[in-house]
């Protein structure tokens, strides 16, 4: 594993731990409406290497899951998926609320988890309380890899 990946692992594990523990309760303004961070089982037979995650078979599988929920696969997190052996995707819907989208996604047995795309306030983390450091997970330090 490269040194740059080693530096990202603590951030990625913190990100996953946050969602595994449930994150903050759903409330207006804490997440991006109509978006969900989704973790999928890999039932494609394709190895979850960085090349495998970006393969046509994985993309088709992701799009099938998204279509079944009335959503669009907007972004796949290739490095995160390869490192943790699950497929991590940002899914969006213009026609559903976040609650509706998550409920529909959770009907699919291939969905491990579906959570709102939370917005994090990182004020004070940089030591500059006046700097606007509010980010969604889509804009965070998580690796931005593949846009659909």
N, C-alpha and C positions, 0 to 999 in steps of 0.2 A: 504494500500500500504506500502511495506517495506521501511525502511529508505534508503537502497541502491538504490531502484528504484527512490525514491524522488530526490536523488543526480544526477541521470542520466537524469531526465526530462529536465532540462535546456539545456543540451547538445543535446538531441534529438530534442527539439523544435528549437534550433539554426540550426541544420542540416536541418530540414524540411523547415524552413523559408528561408534558403539559396536557396534551390531548388525551392520553391514557387515563389521567386523573380527572378528566371531565372538563377542564378549563373553567373559565367563569361561566356563571349561569347565562342563558340566552337573555339578552336584554337589548332594546333598541340602541343602536350606536356602537355596540361592542364588536360587531362583525359586519362583513360586506353582504348586504341583502342579495339573495339569489345565488350565492356561491357556497360551495362545500369543498373541503379538503377531504379526499377519499383515499382509503387504503384498500387495495384489491388483492385477493389471492391470485397466484399465478397458476392458472389452469390451462396454459397454452402449450406446455411442453418445451417452451423456449427458455433457455437459461437466462437468469436475470443479471447478465453482465451489462456493461454500459452499451455495448453494441446490440445485445439482445433486447434490452428495454426499448431501444429506438427502432426495433424491427417492425416490419409490416404486420406480422402476426400479433404482436403486442398492441400496436396501434388499432388494429381491427377489433381486438378483444375489448380494449378500452372504449372505443366508439360504440360497440354493441351494448356495453353496460350503460354508457351515457344515454344512448338512444332509448333504452328500455325505461329510463327514468325521466325522459323528456328533457334531457340536459345536453350540454355540449362539453366535450373534453377540451378545456382551454389550455392546459399546461401539464406536462409530465415532468416530474423531478427524477431525472435519469440517475444521477449519482446516488441520491437517497435511496431510490428503488434498488439499485445494484448492491449497495452496501448492506441494506436491511432485509433483502429477499422478499419484499412486498412491492407492489406497484403503487406509487404515490402520484395522485392526479388532482388538479384543480378542476372542478366541474362547475358549470354555470347554467343558469336558466333565466330567461327573460320573462317567463310566464308563471313561475312558481316562487313562493316565498322560500326562504332558507329552510324553515320547518317542513314545508311540503316536499322540497327537494330531498332533504335528508330522510324523511319518512319513505319516500319512493325508492331511494337508493338502498335503504336498509331492508327492503323487500327482496333484494337480490342476494342469494346465498354466497355469491362471490365477493360481496362487499364485507371487508373485515370491520371497517369503521367509516363513518361519514360524519364530519363535524363542520360547524360554521367556519368560514374563513375569517377568523378573529383579527381584530385590529389591536395592536399592542402599543402602549404608550411607554416609550423607552426614556422619557425625560429623567435627567439625573444620571443616567448610565454613562453618558459621555462627559459628565462634569459641567455641562453648559445647560443650566436650567432654562435659559431663554431660547434655546434652539428647538425648533419643531422636529421631533424625532418619532412621530406617530407613523406606524407602518402597518399594512396588512401583511399576512404571511406571504402573499404573492410578491411583495416588494422587500421582504426581509432578507437577511443574510443567507437564507436557504438557497441552495444552488438553483439558478435559473437556467434550465437546460433545453427543453424542447417545447416549443409552442406549436399547437396544432393549427 
